[in-house]
Each structure stands twice: as structure tokens, then as C-alpha cells.
């Protein structure tokens, strides 16, 4: 009986030695997220919300998107790099698709603004030396 176990033990040991630590993240593992830029949303000169450009550091490549918040910091929705907007729906697994819109129009729609909104860059100390980007 001992003779039959040795090949099995050797195969298990060899398999264990060849498998080094994997650097690949599991599919649903947390990923680092960086804030790249921010804009204050003004409605008739008064603060109405904020747009934040975020980047997820994914192994397949960086994923950029915009998060739109109201003046109290609640997430209203998101926008992609190409301007596809979606509205967050409480207790729903999917967001409501609003279509592809210019940034100011999509933000106004999410804020339910009755007049056009303006986006004003928020310059962080580290960004003070370079010109602020304009959201697409």
C-alpha cells in the first residue's frame, strides 16, 4: 500500500512547488481608486454640486469615470469618458441610462436644474502648478 501512495505524494508536492504566489487579483477584489480632478457645479452662481473624475487602477488598464454629486455630497449618477450618463436608483441593481450628453447638460439633468449649470475647476494644492482640465 505504501508503494501506491508515493507517486501521489510526489505529484502533490511537485504541483505545490510549481505554483508560486499569484499577482492576479480575484475578479471582485477591491481596486485602488484615484481622484484625478474635481469641478464645482454652479446653478445661477450658487453651489449646486460637484463633479469628480475618478480612475480605477485595474490590472487590464485604468478605468476613468465621472461621479456627479449634489451639494450635500450624495451620489446622483455617473458619466463615462464619452459622456454617457446614468442616474443612481435607490435599492436597484442597475442605474437608469440617460444617454450620451454634453457634460453640463448631463450634470444639469442629474441635478434636476431648471437652468443651465456652469462647471468651475477645483484646484488642489498639488495641481496648482498645472492648468485645470475641462471635463468632456
Secondary structure, 3 states (H helix, E strand, C coil): CHHHHHHHHHHHHHHHHHCCCCCCCCCCCCCCEEEEEEEEEEECCEEEEEEEEEEEEECCEEEEEEEEEECCCCEEEEECCCCEEEECCCCCCCCEEEEECCHHHHHHHHHCCCCCEEEEEECCHHHCCCCCCCCC
